[in-house]
């Protein structure tokens, strides 16, 4: 399959046409484009777009895509650029559409429990807005400054997936612009839909390769009235992690089950300059329970606390005050930044394995740590089997780093495959993880994905070279 | 796009080959095939397959598909045949694969809360099995003798969608056979997955046109310890229905909110020979609440009962004994059969509209009833906007029936479109509802769906002529 067309390079005439669409103030060319737009948060891949266009409406996006389609120019859509796999890097140059200014909350419909938003609204803004209205948008990825468009495109998960599921579960409808500029409405406010292939569900998680999301209708829930966190120290990580499938088996589903190790906590204390409520143990589980009354929650967590104590927990620390919860969750929120600040460079792996295989996977990373003589840090979502594993460069040379990193990634993704896990739980494939995806899914699935990509985008101009290419 | 190949007719040589795959006892040819296999429950369309093959394994399905693909023979997969839109009718003849005997529950994994099943397992068997293990499979369509394969293919919804969502939300992984015989594993036991396009979510709801499901990994929840139903009589249906968005707005989400009218209740009493707890009012809402304690549920329903009384409810009847619940829900379960028994022939429409538009849609069906001088019966899922509307033939001539039915369908689907609703909430498009889908989604989306269909099935041999064709 010949995927990469001989894309047209942007010239003066193109710029004139694009200026006619959005005006001259929202277009940036060549060296005037900030270097920020050449990369995401941790992709390790960089490339500048030829033109950067800030858009304000669906119609503008549609006109740009129509022109790009007719003229064979590659296009990448970008939100906050908080991705971790290079999905929004314009590796073929061309046009970058910046959707950050399409950031209006359009409608809260309390009778249908939906929120209609533009793609550039930040996750933290959605959280704040709905909570002020006593409502709840459950997906809760760590990176709160991501846009909702980016969250939908990676099918972001986050802490509360154990109980509430992932972003796709909360997308009721989408307005999208197709690669040829056609505007389509998919789904809507309806709760059930069995009316043809579910294009909406397919576009969720497609990392900007199939269509550009210009509006989303999100499903909301009533806001749980109370939430309590339990911080549970264990003698070692094995004991902590091995307790997780027992909690699930006991049929009390917490909202979230996170795991963390002492050295990550210490790094976070140093990074934030704030004490964590406890740092005496080697490993911790952090559980949250939510519900509508203290009694309801207590009944749930009593059972789980008992299971933890029976399985080697040293103590069960209850965080029911806002202050204590804040101190725990702000530390949890700073783990990524704290690890990043402790080294020269790092890369990450966010495999997801069945819940009862997490312990085995983490032990394997210890083995790799020794074998390759590198620092490897873990934390993540124990409740849903989604690990966040960071490999640190420290003082390695560029060459050693690249070689060792590749070897470690190969080992980890092969292990994930062996455990019936998957390459990415929530960060996506983008540019950086393609070969590991191909290894997992095989040639037939890769070819099928590419045929579908071309069904959406026959000229392969929308974010080419990503996911399955 | 030329979709319909010059399909090969089955000959002696084909039969010999197919017998070599499954043996001679599981193949039926020509007039030996029971007429049952020419239609589903209410499709109004009939066509016999040329060969009917009962399969027992994925490998058999794969071999049959490989042969059919190489020889350009159309294939339709079938479960219990309880569909309502002709999706499993082999309109181009060819091979029918009967999956009903692939009906084993393969594994209950309590640590990952998953159930692995073959596609022919019946919904009622899954319900029984998981409840015996104190677990819960939430999707709850009325037709309990449907297979899980059929449920996944229509993305079936049912009563509990208000709180728990639909079938797609509970499918973690699929094993499928592609049109060319390739076997693929999609998803798995993992809770989160952002690893390439979500083929699994796309195949859910694709009505057997993209691949044949040969295994499914379902997500389970802990079984709620208690459930209580409230039967709430209202003076008239308007008052009942108009209360629904107020319940949702009050942020107490019931498990289900069904509506029913007096004459449907009377029909069901007659059909079952059993009394309904109350038949004095014109209209009823039937609500269920579930949870882990009586107190938790009571807190929830007290609030909702109050809202109902403030909005014209005559009374609130609580069904907390098994006996009373059984009498209400067995009546609810018999509505379709009871209406069917009251007339000569009927057809149905299962539009889904935003929850706050149900009242408007139902009033519109009253108008049509008068205008066309036909009996039209409603019941359905008020909580999720998914209506079940039955148009009865009674003593109309065949010609009048066909003409009037078409005219009424046109009116209803146009109204659904006007209210931002969709053609089908849970029954699917199949063969019978295609033109209404095309009218709703327009030419661009139809063409896109067809391009995707051909990406899965380049020779268009798997269930051709359905959904978007």
Interface residues (C-beta under 8 A of the other chain):
Chain A: X109 X110 X111 X112 X113 X134 X135 X154 X155 X156 X157 X161 X162 X165 X166 X168 X169 X178 X182 X184 X186 X187 X188 X189 X190 X191 X192 X193 X194 X195 X196 X197 X198 X199 X201 X202 X204 X205 X206 X210 X221 X222 X223 X245 X246 X248 X249 X251 X252 X253 X292 X293 X295 X296 X299 X300 X352 X353 X354 X355 X356 X381 X383 X384 X385 X386 X420 X421 X422 X423 X424 X425 X426 X427 X428 X429 X437 X440 X441 X444 X445 X448 X449 X451 X452 X453 X454 X455 X456 X467 X468
Chain B: X109 X110 X111 X112 X113 X134 X135 X154 X155 X156 X157 X161 X162 X165 X166 X168 X169 X178 X182 X184 X186 X187 X188 X189 X190 X191 X192 X193 X194 X195 X196 X197 X198 X199 X201 X202 X204 X205 X206 X210 X221 X222 X223 X245 X246 X248 X249 X251 X252 X253 X292 X293 X295 X296 X299 X300 X352 X353 X354 X355 X356 X381 X383 X384 X385 X386 X420 X421 X422 X423 X424 X425 X426 X427 X428 X429 X437 X440 X441 X444 X445 X448 X449 X451 X452 X453 X454 X455 X456 X467 X468
